[in-house]
Amino acid sequence: MAFQQHKPPHPGALIYRTYIEPFTDITANKIADQLGVARSTFSRLLNGKAGISPEMAVRLSVVLGGSAESWLTLQESYDLWKARQTVDTDKLTAIDFNRVA
């Protein structure tokens, strides 16, 4: 089974690098206000302490662009990579459904 080998960025880091860092007149607070969320909520996302919920994905799609699905896919990729680093699968075995009577 092929899976992602490199660590994808947390979506908050991507938002910061793409939509805040390159611009002098765009701040995290400004984006939070545009999103209609508390500044602390957006700060937790930027700092990797919170993920993108479906509601936040819809908000991001309107304010920053892209589709809600693409924002959720970024979060899912990050979460899945993280799970693969921490879940111990050594003692797990697949069920052979061809042999189940």
C-alpha positions in Angstrom: 0.0 0.0 0.0 1.4 3.4 -1.0 1.1 6.3 1.4 2.5 9.7 2.0 6.1 9.5 3.1 6.8 13.2 4.0 5.1 15.3 6.6 2.5 17.5 5.1 2.3 21.0 6.6 -0.4 21.8 9.1 -3.1 23.8 7.3 -2.6 26.7 9.7 1.1 26.9 8.7 0.1 26.9 5.0 -2.4 29.7 5.7 0.2 31.7 7.4 2.9 31.3 4.7 0.5 31.9 1.9 -2.0 34.5 3.0 -0.3 36.4 5.9 3.5 36.3 5.7 3.9 37.7 2.1 1.6 40.7 2.8 2.3 43.8 4.9 -1.4 44.8 5.2 -2.9 41.4 5.9 -2.9 40.2 9.5 -4.2 37.2 11.3 -6.6 39.4 13.1 -7.9 40.8 9.9 -8.5 37.4 8.4 -10.2 36.2 11.7 -12.5 39.2 11.5 -13.3 38.4 7.8 -14.0 34.8 8.7 -16.3 35.9 11.5 -14.5 33.9 14.1 -12.8 34.8 17.3 -9.2 35.9 16.9 -8.2 33.3 19.4 -9.9 30.6 17.3 -8.0 31.6 14.2 -4.7 31.9 16.2 -5.1 28.3 17.4 -5.5 27.2 13.8 -2.4 29.1 12.6 -0.4 27.7 15.5 -1.4 24.1 14.8 -3.3 23.7 18.0 -6.6 23.3 16.2 -7.6 21.8 12.9 -10.0 22.8 10.1 -13.6 21.8 10.8 -16.2 21.6 8.1 -17.6 24.9 9.2 -14.2 26.6 9.1 -13.5 25.0 5.7 -16.7 26.7 4.3 -15.6 30.0 5.8 -12.0 29.7 4.5 -13.4 28.9 1.0 -15.3 32.2 0.9 -12.6 34.4 2.5 -9.4 32.9 1.1 -10.6 31.0 -1.9 -10.4 27.4 -2.9 -13.1 24.9 -2.1 -14.3 23.7 1.3 -13.3 20.2 0.1 -9.8 21.3 -0.6 -9.4 22.8 2.9 -10.7 19.6 4.5 -8.4 17.5 2.3 -5.4 19.5 3.6 -6.5 18.8 7.2 -7.2 15.1 6.4 -3.8 14.6 4.9 -2.1 16.2 7.9 -4.2 14.1 10.4 -3.6 10.9 8.5 0.1 11.4 8.4 0.2 12.1 12.1 -1.9 9.0 12.8 0.5 6.8 10.8 3.3 8.1 13.0 1.6 7.2 16.2 -0.7 4.2 15.7 1.1 0.9 16.4 0.0 -1.6 13.8 2.6 -4.3 14.5 0.2 -6.6 16.2 -2.7 -6.1 13.8 -3.5 -8.6 11.0 -5.9 -8.3 8.1 -8.9 -10.5 8.0 -8.9 -12.8 5.0 -12.6 -12.6 3.9 -12.0 -15.3 1.2 -11.4 -17.8 4.0 -14.3 -16.8 6.3 -17.1 -19.4 6.1 
